Amino acid sequence: MDDFVSESESDYASYWRDWFISSRGNEYFCEIDEDYITDRFNLTGLNTEVQYYQYALDLITDVFDLDCDDDMRETIEKSARHLYGLVHARYIVTTRGLQKMFEKYKKADFGKCPRVMCSSHPLLPMGLSDVPNSKPVKLYCARCEDIYNPKSSRHAAIDGAYFGTSFHNIFFQVYPTLVPAKSVERYIPRCYGFKVHAAAALVRWQNGQRDEMRRRLRKLEVESGFKDAEDEAELDEEEEEDDEEELAAMEEVEGGGQQQHAATAAVGALGAGAATGGVAAGGEGVH
């Protein structure tokens, strides 16, 4: 009986958080450690953001004992969910929080990228604003570096401020090995095997801009993140051709300069000869 009581008390300490995490639509959240949420330093400034802040905190930490009607209870419950979300945004950028989100990311709990060329790469939740009730949560793909809407309407209703605008960037700074090689695969529209002119022209322009950027990064010895061997070989060939063209242009300019200098010297010599002949002629006339 004593064992049963002690076990119940230990389970009760995290009851509300367990319920919240296990509720449908809250799969993006990780469980916040009790030590973190009971440390008032970590909650600085949130008392002005949440209605019935103290009651909401008591509910999250399972010490809520206020006898109130259903409407009041529902309001406090809503405040508790909001408070948990705001604390969650702070918690997931800590060492422990990042580790928990890492485990969920490995299992693709946040979903997979809908872009075909990304080969079902796992997504990471992020916010477009740190201001609560501003923008809903989005999902970030590190492979195509784009963002997407959650598939579920339950997830799409989550406030983006509960994850923040910095979490996904900090995540990949802490776990750099999770940053995938950038994909150079692109869909090219075709009709009976022939590229559609307008779309093909746009793709060629985009590819040209990308290749130019990659050449500039290579010259600056900056890692671009692209790991396609064939493209690297093509870039090397293009760089060699560009270098040869630049060298030929420089030689042509230098050759033209030398020819111009020689012509100028020849003209100067002819002028000097003519002047000397004139002086000689004048001398004969005097004698």
C-alpha positions as CSV (number, residue, x, y, z in Angstrom):
1,M,0.0,0.0,0.0
2,D,2.9,2.4,0.8
3,D,4.5,1.6,-2.5
4,F,1.2,2.4,-4.3
5,V,0.8,5.7,-2.6
6,S,4.4,6.8,-3.3
7,E,4.0,5.8,-6.9
8,S,0.7,7.7,-7.2
9,E,2.3,10.8,-5.8
10,S,5.2,10.7,-8.2
11,D,2.9,10.3,-11.2
12,Y,0.6,13.0,-9.9
13,A,3.5,15.5,-10.0
14,S,3.4,15.6,-13.8
15,Y,-0.2,14.7,-14.4
16,W,-1.3,17.8,-16.2
17,R,1.8,17.9,-18.4
18,D,1.3,14.2,-19.3
19,W,-2.3,14.9,-20.2
20,F,-1.4,17.9,-22.3
21,I,1.4,16.2,-24.2
22,S,-0.8,13.1,-24.9
23,S,-3.7,15.2,-26.1
24,R,-4.5,15.1,-29.8
25,G,-3.1,18.1,-31.7
26,N,-0.2,18.6,-29.2
27,E,2.2,16.1,-30.8
28,Y,4.6,19.0,-31.7
29,F,5.3,19.8,-28.1
30,C,7.8,18.1,-25.8
31,E,7.4,17.7,-22.1
32,I,9.0,20.5,-20.1
33,D,11.0,19.3,-17.1
34,E,9.4,20.2,-13.7
35,D,12.6,21.8,-12.5
36,Y,12.6,24.2,-15.4
37,I,9.0,25.2,-15.1
38,T,9.2,25.8,-11.3
39,D,12.2,28.0,-11.6
40,R,10.8,31.5,-11.6
41,F,13.8,32.9,-13.5
42,N,12.7,30.9,-16.5
43,L,9.2,32.5,-16.3
44,T,10.4,36.1,-16.2
45,G,8.0,38.5,-17.9
46,L,5.3,35.9,-18.6
47,N,3.0,37.1,-15.8
48,T,2.0,40.1,-18.0
49,E,1.3,37.8,-21.0
50,V,-1.0,35.3,-19.4
51,Q,-4.4,35.9,-17.8
52,Y,-4.7,34.4,-14.3
53,Y,-1.0,33.6,-14.5
54,Q,-0.6,32.2,-11.0
55,Y,-3.7,30.0,-11.3
56,A,-2.4,28.7,-14.7
57,L,1.0,28.0,-13.2
58,D,-0.5,26.1,-10.3
59,L,-2.6,24.0,-12.7
60,I,0.5,23.1,-14.8
61,T,2.5,22.1,-11.7
62,D,-0.6,20.3,-10.2
63,V,-1.0,22.4,-7.1
64,F,-4.2,24.0,-8.2
65,D,-6.8,23.8,-5.5
66,L,-9.2,26.7,-6.3
67,D,-12.9,25.9,-6.0
68,C,-14.4,27.6,-9.0
69,D,-17.2,27.2,-11.5
70,D,-16.8,25.5,-14.9
71,D,-16.5,28.8,-16.8
72,M,-13.7,30.0,-14.6
73,R,-12.0,26.6,-14.8
74,E,-12.2,26.6,-18.6
75,T,-10.6,30.1,-18.7
76,I,-7.8,29.0,-16.3
77,E,-7.3,25.9,-18.4
78,K,-6.9,28.0,-21.6
79,S,-4.4,30.3,-19.8
80,A,-2.5,27.2,-18.7
81,R,-2.2,26.0,-22.2
82,H,-1.0,29.4,-23.4
83,L,1.5,29.6,-20.5
84,Y,2.9,26.2,-21.3
85,G,3.3,27.2,-24.9
86,L,5.3,30.3,-24.1
87,V,7.5,28.4,-21.6
88,H,7.9,25.7,-24.3
89,A,9.4,28.3,-26.7
90,R,12.1,29.1,-24.1
91,Y,12.7,25.5,-23.0
92,I,13.3,24.0,-26.5
93,V,16.4,26.1,-27.0
94,T,18.0,24.8,-23.8
95,T,20.3,21.7,-23.9
96,R,17.7,19.4,-22.5
97,G,14.9,20.8,-24.7
98,L,17.0,20.5,-27.9
99,Q,17.7,16.9,-27.0
100,K,14.0,16.1,-26.6
101,M,13.2,17.8,-29.9
102,F,16.1,15.9,-31.5
103,E,14.5,12.6,-30.5
104,K,11.2,13.7,-32.0
105,Y,12.9,14.9,-35.2
106,K,14.7,11.6,-35.7
107,K,11.3,9.8,-35.6
108,A,9.8,12.3,-38.0
109,D,7.1,13.2,-35.4
110,F,6.7,16.6,-37.1
111,G,6.0,15.1,-40.5
112,K,8.0,14.8,-43.7
113,C,8.6,17.3,-46.5
114,P,5.8,17.1,-49.2
115,R,8.3,18.2,-52.0
116,V,9.0,15.1,-54.1
117,M,12.7,16.0,-54.7
118,C,13.3,16.1,-50.9
119,S,12.7,12.4,-50.6
120,S,10.5,12.6,-47.5
121,H,13.0,14.6,-45.5
122,P,11.8,15.2,-41.9
123,L,10.4,18.6,-40.9
124,L,10.9,20.9,-37.9
125,P,8.3,23.2,-36.4
126,M,9.0,26.9,-36.4
127,G,7.3,30.3,-35.9
128,L,7.2,33.2,-38.3
129,S,6.8,35.6,-35.3
130,D,7.8,35.6,-31.6
131,V,4.6,37.6,-30.8
132,P,1.8,35.4,-29.5
133,N,-1.4,35.1,-31.4
134,S,0.3,36.5,-34.5
135,K,1.0,33.7,-36.9
136,P,0.4,29.9,-36.7
137,V,3.2,27.3,-36.6
138,K,4.9,26.3,-39.9
139,L,7.2,23.4,-40.8
140,Y,10.7,23.9,-42.0
141,C,12.6,21.6,-44.4
142,A,16.4,21.8,-44.1
143,R,16.9,20.2,-47.5
144,C,15.0,22.6,-49.7
145,E,15.1,25.4,-47.1
146,D,11.4,26.1,-47.5
147,I,8.4,26.2,-45.1
148,Y,5.1,24.4,-45.3
149,N,1.7,24.3,-43.6
150,P,0.9,21.4,-41.3
151,K,-1.4,18.8,-42.8
152,S,-3.6,18.5,-39.8
153,S,-6.0,21.4,-38.9
154,R,-5.3,20.7,-35.2
155,H,-1.6,21.4,-35.8
156,A,-2.3,24.3,-38.1
157,A,-4.1,26.1,-35.2
158,I,-1.0,26.0,-32.9
159,D,0.6,29.4,-32.3
160,G,4.0,29.8,-34.0
161,A,5.2,31.8,-30.9
162,Y,5.2,28.5,-29.0
163,F,8.3,27.5,-31.0
164,G,9.8,30.9,-31.9
165,T,11.7,32.1,-34.9
166,S,15.1,31.0,-33.8
167,F,14.6,27.4,-32.6
168,H,15.1,25.7,-36.0
169,N,18.3,27.7,-36.7
170,I,19.7,27.0,-33.2
171,F,18.8,23.3,-33.6
172,F,20.9,22.9,-36.7
173,Q,23.7,24.9,-35.2
174,V,23.8,22.5,-32.3
175,Y,23.4,19.4,-34.5
176,P,25.4,20.3,-37.7
177,T,25.5,16.7,-38.8
178,L,21.8,16.8,-39.4
179,V,22.1,19.5,-42.1
180,P,21.5,17.7,-45.4
181,A,23.3,18.2,-48.6
182,K,21.4,20.7,-50.8
183,S,19.5,19.0,-53.6
184,V,20.1,20.3,-57.2
185,E,17.3,18.2,-58.6
186,R,14.5,20.2,-60.2
187,Y,11.3,19.4,-62.0
188,I,11.4,20.5,-65.6
189,P,8.0,20.7,-67.4
190,R,7.9,18.8,-70.7
191,C,5.5,18.2,-73.6
192,Y,6.1,14.9,-75.4
193,G,9.6,15.0,-74.1
194,F,10.4,18.6,-75.2
195,K,11.0,21.3,-72.6
196,V,8.2,23.9,-72.3
197,H,9.9,27.1,-73.6
198,A,8.8,29.6,-70.9
199,A,9.3,27.3,-68.0
200,A,12.6,26.0,-69.5
201,A,13.9,29.5,-70.0
202,L,13.1,30.3,-66.3
203,V,14.8,27.2,-65.1
204,R,17.9,28.0,-67.2
205,W,18.0,31.5,-65.8
206,Q,17.6,30.1,-62.2
207,N,20.3,27.5,-62.8
208,G,22.6,30.1,-64.2
209,Q,22.1,32.3,-61.2
210,R,22.7,29.4,-58.9
211,D,25.9,28.3,-60.7
212,E,27.2,31.9,-60.7
213,M,26.6,32.1,-56.9
214,R,28.4,28.7,-56.4
215,R,31.3,29.9,-58.5
216,R,31.6,33.0,-56.4
217,L,31.5,31.0,-53.2
218,R,34.1,28.6,-54.5
219,K,36.5,31.5,-55.4
220,L,35.9,32.8,-51.8
221,E,36.5,29.3,-50.5
222,V,33.0,29.2,-48.8
223,E,31.2,25.9,-48.5
224,S,28.0,26.1,-50.5
225,G,26.4,22.9,-49.1
226,F,25.9,21.3,-52.6
227,K,27.3,17.9,-52.9
228,D,26.5,16.9,-56.5
229,A,29.7,15.5,-58.1
230,E,28.5,15.9,-61.7
231,D,27.6,19.6,-61.1
232,E,30.9,20.2,-59.4
233,A,32.7,18.8,-62.5
234,E,30.6,21.0,-64.8
235,L,31.4,24.0,-62.7
236,D,35.2,23.2,-62.8
237,E,35.0,23.0,-66.6
238,E,33.0,26.2,-66.8
239,E,35.5,27.9,-64.5
240,E,38.4,26.7,-66.7
241,E,36.7,28.0,-69.8
242,D,36.0,31.4,-68.1
243,D,39.7,31.6,-67.0
244,E,40.8,30.8,-70.6
245,E,38.5,33.4,-72.0
246,E,39.7,36.0,-69.5
247,L,43.3,35.1,-70.3
248,A,42.7,35.4,-74.0
249,A,40.9,38.7,-73.5
250,M,43.9,40.0,-71.5
251,E,46.4,38.9,-74.1
252,E,44.3,40.5,-76.8
253,V,44.2,43.8,-74.9
254,E,48.0,43.6,-74.3
255,G,48.6,42.8,-78.0
256,G,46.4,45.7,-79.1
257,G,48.3,48.0,-76.7
258,Q,51.7,46.9,-78.1
259,Q,50.5,47.4,-81.7
260,Q,49.2,50.8,-80.8
261,H,52.5,51.7,-79.1
262,A,54.4,50.5,-82.2
263,A,52.2,52.5,-84.5
264,T,52.6,55.6,-82.3
265,A,56.4,55.1,-82.3
266,A,56.4,54.7,-86.1
267,V,54.4,57.8,-86.6
268,G,56.7,59.7,-84.3
269,A,59.7,58.5,-86.2
270,L,58.2,59.6,-89.5
271,G,57.4,62.9,-88.1
272,A,61.0,63.3,-86.8
273,G,62.4,62.3,-90.2
274,A,60.2,64.8,-92.0
275,A,61.3,67.6,-89.6
276,T,65.0,66.7,-90.1
277,G,64.6,66.8,-93.9
278,G,62.9,70.2,-93.7
279,V,65.8,71.6,-91.6
280,A,68.3,70.2,-94.0
281,A,66.5,71.7,-97.0
282,G,66.4,75.1,-95.2
283,G,70.1,75.0,-94.6
284,E,70.9,74.4,-98.2
285,G,68.7,77.3,-99.2
286,V,70.7,79.7,-96.9
287,H,74.0,78.7,-98.4
